Amino acid sequence: MNVCVRLSTHSGGLVARLRSLSLGTRDARPLLSRLRLSGPAVGTALACTVALATAGSLVGSAFAQDGAKPTPQPRESKTRIAVPLEKVRVDDGDTVVIVWGEGDEEIIRVLGIDTPETQHVEHRIPYDQPFGREAAGFAKGAFALATSCEILRADMMDPYGRTLGYLYLNGKNYSAAIVAARLAVESVSFYGDNGLPEPAAEVMAAAKTAGPVPFEPPHQYRRRMRDVSDYETAKH
């Protein structure tokens, strides 16, 4: 399938030129309206359906407590496990929650990518980063339109106790897809492959062909927002 997805400088929207779709023939817009996405976010979410067909975790997580260390993964790792889509809740472009059952929620820090931030006051991110909502919209659309989901966990968790893993939607590497859409930077070159070389290589290949992203590196934005948050807290 040939796909051209480009970012438009007009109105800050994401313009997707689609030649064909791979996630079925149903009309996606009614579904996206139920996700309360509109404007550029709708275009972003629609673009994900195509990017999925083209298709490193932040071990030193910015939100991890000082001195915290990675811990072994207690759940099954290094093999792809099916996940019921109705159990998945998207937080932002690189974080999802799987609700396995009552009292059993698994936070997934998606490997291989770092997406622009959305507001998380509790983590000292008081404002959205540009393209953060578009990345979140991409993720919501991807999971809403997919018909199957799998997780491939690394054998270690991050210092904040989150699962590190790759997600596959309809058999496609989600991390590679969002990198191809230029809504994430790859993190493999900095953090390594976390013992999962094949999906990491897919992400690197996507980054090589995607071109530069239109936002500042998320780790720099997080650092800057912590300073802003501390300043604003001190004022009050």
Secondary structure by P-SEA (a helix, b strand, c coil): cbbbbbbbccccbbbbbccccccccccaaaaaaaacccaaaaaaaaaaaaaaaacccccccccccccbbbbcccccccbbbbbcccccccccccbbbbcccccbbbbbccccccccccccccccccccccaaaaaaaaaaaaaaaccbbbbbbcccccccccccbbbbcccccaaaaaaaacccccccccccccccaaaaaaaaaaaaaccccccccaaaaaaaaaaaaaaaaaac
